[in-house]
Amino acid sequence: MAMAIGTDSKWVSAYLALAIAALSASTTAFSVILWKRKSRLLETKIRELQNSLNSSLDNCAAERQGRIRAQQALRNTLAQPKLENTELTSYPMTPIGTIQSCFSTRNGTPRQPLLVPLARACLVFDSSRVPPASLEGLGDYSHCWILYVFHLNTDLDKLWKHPSKSKFKAKVRVPRLKGGKMGVFATRSPHRPCPIGLTVAKVEAVGEHMMLLSGVDLVDGTPVLDIKPYLPFCDSVQDTSLPEWLMGENLLVAASVSFAEGFSSTLSDCWEKSGKNSLYASPDEFQSLIRQVLSWDIRSVAQRNRPHNSFIRTENDEPLESPSDSEDHKDETAHNHGSEQAPLSSEDVIYHLILEGLNVSYRIDPNGNVTVEKVSPSPAISKSNQNRSNYLTWRDKLS
């Protein structure tokens, strides 16, 4: 009986072992089948994704070719004369950014770039047209070219809306010739058939959507069309020549610049309110900017020849801006509100320079000595100074 039980026990153990082995084998086979099924599904998904990617690439290539053909057709169309007249159509130009300059008005803006090293401006780019990646590498250059629009010209309306009636002046008044005229293309006058300006500026720093410049000759609000890096090996031309009228004595350099007693303290008081919106670190640095700007005679030809036709105060004590040097002054008494004035010497005239919304008053004697008398906020301009780039924005990069 004991032997029968032992024999049965062995058979049961063997049977269980066989059952476990069979179960293991079936499980393994099921796993293999499941893995193969998943592999096939994965391969199918990969093929679908690859086909989708190839289709997208084909669509992008076709779209790019379509854009190229459309651009070529546009250029060809724009280059063809209009049927109704012989004038060529205009090429569409949209600014890529706007200048926030220390020069609040045209008056006082330097006639050439780099003459005032402390003259700062912030170029704020249109984020919808200029992605941050497009500015990568620009900060490695010391200087850049800026193409812009003379947006404050008084003849823009006629020039753009009625070009055939604009009658732009072939000759313009030149400051170095004491008002003598020269062909417009022999000068850098802002009043040109196409009011596009070209200037060079020092690149101080580049941010995500803006860049800080110095040595600028750009007025606040200037629309910028393009920027290009300055390349000294090809942009700096050797063995150049100039006309004689540019090689004579520079009559636009002031003999000296001094500040009246109490000016610094008045500037400090103004700085308490306006300093937070300034591109300058302190009143002292701002006063250095004033000195650099006024070291050049910024008056127009009309102001130097007829001091009584310079800035006239209005009822709210705001100065009116004078005509630019390049304009023919057909009605020079217009700035006198129709009133007649006895001729005044330049020493008796108070001139005005508006920097960053601050109205700087000064006098200049016949020998070219400038005396800066006082400074006060300019209400009409101070309102526009809100939400501007300031020194704190660039402090780390300027220090």
SULGIZI-V349229 format. One record per run of one state. SS is the DSSP state (hx for helix, st for strand, lp for the rest). FROM is the first residue (numbers start at 1). TO is the last residue. If there is no record, write none. Layout:
# SULGIZI-V349229
ss->SS from->FROM to->TO
ss->SS from->FROM to->TO
This chain:
# SULGIZI-V349229
ss->lp from->1 to->1
ss->hx from->2 to->79
ss->lp from->80 to->96
ss->st from->97 to->101
ss->lp from->102 to->102
ss->st from->103 to->103
ss->lp from->104 to->119
ss->st from->120 to->125
ss->lp from->126 to->131
ss->hx from->132 to->135
ss->lp from->136 to->137
ss->hx from->138 to->140
ss->lp from->141 to->142
ss->st from->143 to->149
ss->lp from->150 to->155
ss->hx from->156 to->161
ss->lp from->162 to->162
ss->hx from->163 to->165
ss->lp from->166 to->170
ss->st from->171 to->173
ss->lp from->174 to->174
ss->hx from->175 to->177
ss->lp from->178 to->180
ss->st from->181 to->183
ss->hx from->184 to->186
ss->lp from->187 to->195
ss->st from->196 to->206
ss->lp from->207 to->209
ss->st from->210 to->214
ss->lp from->215 to->222
ss->st from->223 to->229
ss->lp from->230 to->231
ss->hx from->232 to->235
ss->lp from->236 to->243
ss->hx from->244 to->246
ss->lp from->247 to->252
ss->st from->253 to->253
ss->lp from->254 to->255
ss->st from->256 to->259
ss->lp from->260 to->262
ss->hx from->263 to->277
ss->lp from->278 to->282
ss->hx from->283 to->294
ss->lp from->295 to->295
ss->st from->296 to->296
ss->lp from->297 to->300
ss->hx from->301 to->305
ss->lp from->306 to->306
ss->hx from->307 to->309
ss->lp from->310 to->312
ss->st from->313 to->313
ss->lp from->314 to->318
ss->st from->319 to->319
ss->lp from->320 to->331
ss->hx from->332 to->336
ss->lp from->337 to->345
ss->hx from->346 to->348
ss->lp from->349 to->350
ss->st from->351 to->355
ss->lp from->356 to->357
ss->st from->358 to->364
ss->lp from->365 to->368
ss->st from->369 to->377
ss->lp from->378 to->378
ss->hx from->379 to->385
ss->lp from->386 to->390
ss->hx from->391 to->398
ss->lp from->399 to->399
